[in-house]
Amino acid sequence: MMRVDIRETLNGLIGLCKDSEATFAYCARRSRSFALHVMLQRRALDCRRAGMHLQQLMAQHGGMPRESGTAAGDLRLSWVAVRGALSAQPDLVLIDACERTDTLAELHYDHLLRATLPDSVRQLVEGQRDTIRHDRARLQDLRERLRTTV
């Protein structure tokens, strides 16, 4: 197993949670489907909570928790706005953006879980990764339902 700087790692995940929260909140505001709106609002709240838990863990490890997302997250969100504005099916664009967000997050979480981590960090990271997996499957189901109604 690889060793990681726990503070740097936690701050990276905090930034990822902030980016994810912003994406889900933006997509919730722009969605036309009520079911999608509700699901994405809940995901934004889940991401906010995940980030807050990571910030608390960061403070416990003596670090200064990150307060904002990343420039890359801002850029991805801008691209979602452009794609959504140009699409005949904006809800499908929003779902695609959210799935990409979850895929990116899951990759980061999986990479981190290959490292040697304190038990408290490992448990939190595994739980957050499992939530992402579960919710991505729900998002895929909703996308299929929306495709059949369009």
N, C-alpha and C positions, 0 to 999 in steps of 0.2 A: 504494500500500500504506500501511496505517496504521502508526504507530510505537507501540510498547508499552513499558511499564516492565517489563523482563525479570524483575526480582525479584518484583514483584507477580504477574506472569503465572505464573511458576514456582510460587509459593506457592499460587496458585489451583488449579493442576493437581495439586499435592501433596495439597491438601485433597480434591480430587475423587478421587484415587487412594485415599486413606484411606477415604472414604465408600464407594467401590466395593468395596474389600477387605472392609469390614465387612458390606456387603450380601451379597456372594458367600459369605463365611464363614458368616454366619447361615443363608442359604438352603441351603448344603451340609449344615449340622447338622440342618436340619429336613426335608430331602428324604427321601422314601420310596423313590425309585428309586435303585438303586446307580449306574447310568450317570449320572444327574443329579448325584448326590453327588460322584462322581469329577470330573466336568467342572467343577462349581462350586468344589470345593477347588482345582483347578488354576487357575481364574480368580482366586480370592482370592490365590493365590501370585503369579500374574502381576501383579496390581494392587499387591501389596506390593513386588515387584521394580521395577515402573515408578515407584512413589513413591520408592524408594531411589535410583534413577538420577536422578530429578528433584531430590532432596535434594542429591546430590553435585554436580549441575550448579549448583544454587543456591549452594552453598558456593564453587564455582569463580568465581561472579560476585560474591562478596563479601557475600552475604546470609545471613540467619539462616533456615534451612529450617523450615517448619511441621512440627509434630510430631503433629498430630491432624486429624481430619476436621472437618466443619461441623455447625452446629446443624440446617441443612436436611437434611443426610444422616441425622442421628439421627431427625428427624421422619419422613422417608420410611421408615426402617427400622421404626419403631414402627407405622406404618400397614401395612406388610407383615405384621408379627406379628398384628395384628388381623384382616386379611383372611384370612391363612392359617388362623387359629383358627376362623373362621366358614365356611370353604369346604368343600364336599364333595370337592373336588379340589385339595388344598393344593399339590401339585407344580406344577400349572398356574399357581397364584398366584405361586409362587416363580419360575418361569420368566418370567412377566410382569414381576415386579419386576426381575429381572436384565436383561431386555431393555430396560426403561425406564432402568435404570442405564447400560447401554451406549449407548443413544440419547442420553442427556444428555451422557455423556462425549464421544461423537463430535461432538456439536454444539459443545462447548467446544473440542475439538481443531481442528475445521474452522475455527471463528472465529479461533483463534490463528494458524492456517496462512495466513490472509489478510494477516497482519501482516509487517512486515520483521523478520526474526529472524536472529541469528547462525547460521552453518551448523551448528554443533554442536547447537544447540537445535532447529533445523528438522529435522535428521536424526532426532533422538531422538523428537520429537513425531510426525513422520510414521510412524515405525516403530510407536510405541504406538497411534496411530490405526488403522493397518492391522491390528494384532493385534485390536483391538476389533471391527473390521468382520468379520474372519474368524471370530472366536469367536461373534459374534452370529448369523451364518449357521448355525453348528453348533448353537446354542441353539434356533433356530427349527426346525431339522430334528428335534431331540430332542423339542420340543413336539409336533410333528405325530405322531411315533411314539407318544408317551404318549397323545395324544388317540385314536388308533386302538385302543389297548389298554384304554381306559376304557369 
